[in-house]
Amino acid sequence: MKYLEALNDFVNKILVILGGIAVLALMVLATGNVVLRMFSMPYRGAYEIVSFLGAVVIAFALGFTQKRKGNIVVDILTDKFPKNVQIVIDKIADLVIMIFFGLACWQIFVWGIKIVESREVSETLKIPFHPFVFAVAIGFAMLSFTAFVDFLKKLFREGE
């Protein structure tokens, strides 16, 4: 279990750092584009790159946010339940997150492969965008893996 947690921590930290770099690149690109637009010289394809980077930023933060319990939880109803029921619901929620985002990861990966095979490129810059699609799949995979580790921790904590 310790190895899974260590792996989860390590990969999520790497993804958050890469996401932070993507945010910085996004900010520089967007700010530069706004400034150059004032001189009627905007970057060509800035919107595309900002969109791709935004997707990467969000996807790479998913697992880290799940680990920190930073996602929005609506617990108006479940707060009224007994503690044991809340624990069961929490485990079920982790399973649902794991399965749903695991399936989403798989389908996004399949879509990325189709994009590679069809040699599809972005509309304005004509660059291959499958690396960004695969990056989003990685982010979803880490969210699913984080939910899996959370589920296992809750499952084995009960037995103690």
Backbone torsions as a table, in degrees:
resi	resn	phi	psi	omega
1	MET	NA	-40.3	179.9
2	LYS	-61.2	-36.0	-179.8
3	TYR	-67.8	-40.5	177.3
4	LEU	-63.9	-42.6	178.7
5	GLU	-64.7	-41.6	179.6
6	ALA	-65.0	-42.8	177.5
7	LEU	-62.9	-44.7	178.8
8	ASN	-59.4	-47.2	178.6
9	ASP	-60.1	-48.0	-176.3
10	PHE	-61.2	-51.4	-176.9
11	VAL	-66.1	-41.2	178.9
12	ASN	-64.2	-37.0	177.2
13	LYS	-65.6	-41.7	177.4
14	ILE	-61.0	-46.4	-179.0
15	LEU	-64.6	-37.7	178.4
16	VAL	-66.4	-39.0	176.7
17	ILE	-63.7	-45.8	177.7
18	LEU	-63.0	-38.6	176.3
19	GLY	-63.7	-38.6	176.7
20	GLY	-63.4	-41.0	176.3
21	ILE	-63.0	-40.1	178.2
22	ALA	-64.5	-37.9	177.2
23	VAL	-63.0	-44.4	179.0
24	LEU	-61.2	-45.3	178.1
25	ALA	-61.4	-41.5	178.5
26	LEU	-61.3	-45.4	-178.9
27	MET	-65.4	-43.0	179.1
28	VAL	-62.9	-45.3	-179.5
29	LEU	-63.7	-48.2	-178.5
30	ALA	-64.9	-43.8	180.0
31	THR	-65.9	-45.2	177.5
32	GLY	-60.0	-39.5	179.3
33	ASN	-65.2	-41.0	179.1
34	VAL	-64.6	-44.9	-179.8
35	VAL	-63.6	-46.6	180.0
36	LEU	-67.6	-27.8	177.2
37	ARG	-63.9	-31.5	178.2
38	MET	-64.6	-24.5	178.2
39	PHE	-103.2	16.6	-179.9
40	SER	58.9	36.5	177.9
41	MET	-135.0	56.3	-178.0
42	PRO	-69.4	157.4	174.0
43	TYR	-65.8	138.4	173.6
44	ARG	-78.8	127.2	177.3
45	GLY	82.9	12.2	-179.5
46	ALA	-59.8	-40.2	-179.5
47	TYR	-60.5	-41.1	179.5
48	GLU	-62.3	-50.6	-177.0
49	ILE	-64.3	-41.8	178.4
50	VAL	-61.3	-40.6	178.7
51	SER	-64.6	-45.3	179.4
52	PHE	-62.3	-46.6	-179.9
53	LEU	-64.5	-38.0	177.7
54	GLY	-61.1	-40.3	177.7
55	ALA	-63.7	-41.4	179.7
56	VAL	-65.5	-44.3	-179.9
57	VAL	-57.3	-49.4	-178.0
58	ILE	-65.0	-46.6	-177.1
59	ALA	-64.1	-40.6	-177.7
60	PHE	-71.7	-18.4	179.1
61	ALA	-90.0	-10.1	-173.8
62	LEU	-61.0	-51.6	-178.1
63	GLY	-64.2	-42.6	179.2
64	PHE	-62.4	-42.3	179.5
65	THR	-65.9	-39.9	177.3
66	GLN	-63.8	-41.6	-179.8
67	LYS	-63.9	-38.0	-179.5
68	ARG	-84.2	0.1	-177.2
69	LYS	58.0	40.9	-178.7
70	GLY	-93.4	-2.0	178.3
71	ASN	-77.2	154.3	-180.0
72	ILE	-69.9	130.9	177.9
73	VAL	-124.0	124.9	176.6
74	VAL	-98.3	105.4	-175.1
75	ASP	-121.0	28.7	179.5
76	ILE	-58.2	-44.2	-178.2
77	LEU	-79.8	-45.4	-173.8
78	THR	-70.2	-21.2	175.9
79	ASP	-62.0	-24.9	-179.0
80	LYS	-81.0	-14.8	-178.1
81	PHE	-78.8	158.4	173.4
82	PRO	-62.5	156.7	-176.5
83	LYS	-56.7	-40.9	180.0
84	ASN	-62.3	-40.2	179.1
85	VAL	-67.6	-40.0	177.8
86	GLN	-60.2	-40.1	179.7
87	ILE	-65.0	-43.1	178.8
88	VAL	-63.8	-44.4	179.3
89	ILE	-62.4	-39.1	178.8
90	ASP	-63.4	-41.1	177.6
91	LYS	-65.2	-42.8	179.1
92	ILE	-62.7	-40.5	178.6
93	ALA	-61.4	-42.5	177.4
94	ASP	-62.2	-41.1	177.6
95	LEU	-63.5	-43.4	179.9
96	VAL	-63.7	-44.3	177.9
97	ILE	-60.3	-46.8	-179.4
98	MET	-58.6	-47.7	-177.4
99	ILE	-69.7	-48.7	-177.0
100	PHE	-60.7	-49.7	-177.1
101	PHE	-76.6	-23.4	170.4
102	GLY	-64.7	-44.4	176.5
103	LEU	-65.2	-41.1	178.2
104	ALA	-62.2	-42.7	178.1
105	CYS	-58.7	-48.2	-179.4
106	TRP	-59.1	-47.3	-178.5
107	GLN	-67.2	-36.5	176.9
108	ILE	-66.8	-39.8	177.1
109	PHE	-62.8	-43.5	177.6
110	VAL	-61.1	-41.7	177.5
111	TRP	-62.3	-41.6	177.9
112	GLY	-60.3	-40.6	178.3
113	ILE	-64.1	-40.8	177.6
114	LYS	-62.4	-38.2	178.5
115	ILE	-65.6	-40.7	177.9
116	VAL	-62.7	-48.3	-177.5
117	GLU	-63.6	-36.0	-179.0
118	SER	-85.7	-5.1	-179.0
119	ARG	57.6	35.6	179.6
120	GLU	-68.7	140.0	-179.9
121	VAL	-127.5	166.1	179.9
122	SER	-68.1	158.4	-171.6
123	GLU	-69.6	-45.5	-173.5
124	THR	-89.3	-52.7	-175.0
125	LEU	-85.5	-15.3	-179.1
126	LYS	59.7	39.1	176.3
127	ILE	-103.9	147.8	175.1
128	PRO	-63.8	132.7	-178.7
129	PHE	-111.4	7.4	178.7
130	HIS	-61.4	-30.1	177.1
131	PRO	-60.2	-34.4	178.5
132	PHE	-70.1	-36.3	177.2
133	VAL	-65.1	-44.1	178.0
134	PHE	-65.5	-34.1	177.2
135	ALA	-63.4	-41.0	177.4
136	VAL	-64.7	-39.9	177.3
137	ALA	-61.3	-39.7	177.8
138	ILE	-63.1	-42.9	178.3
139	GLY	-60.9	-42.7	178.2
140	PHE	-67.2	-36.3	177.8
141	ALA	-62.8	-40.6	180.0
142	MET	-70.1	-34.1	174.4
143	LEU	-63.0	-44.0	178.9
144	SER	-63.8	-42.6	179.5
145	PHE	-65.5	-39.7	178.5
146	THR	-63.8	-41.5	177.0
147	ALA	-64.5	-36.8	177.0
148	PHE	-62.8	-46.2	179.1
149	VAL	-64.4	-41.9	177.1
150	ASP	-59.9	-43.5	179.5
151	PHE	-61.0	-46.5	-179.9
152	LEU	-62.9	-40.4	178.1
153	LYS	-61.1	-43.7	-179.9
154	LYS	-69.0	-36.7	-179.0
155	LEU	-66.2	-45.4	-177.3
156	PHE	-81.7	-21.2	175.1
157	ARG	-66.4	-34.2	-179.5
158	GLU	-62.3	-34.8	-176.8
159	GLY	-76.2	-13.6	-177.2
160	GLU	-78.4	NA	NA
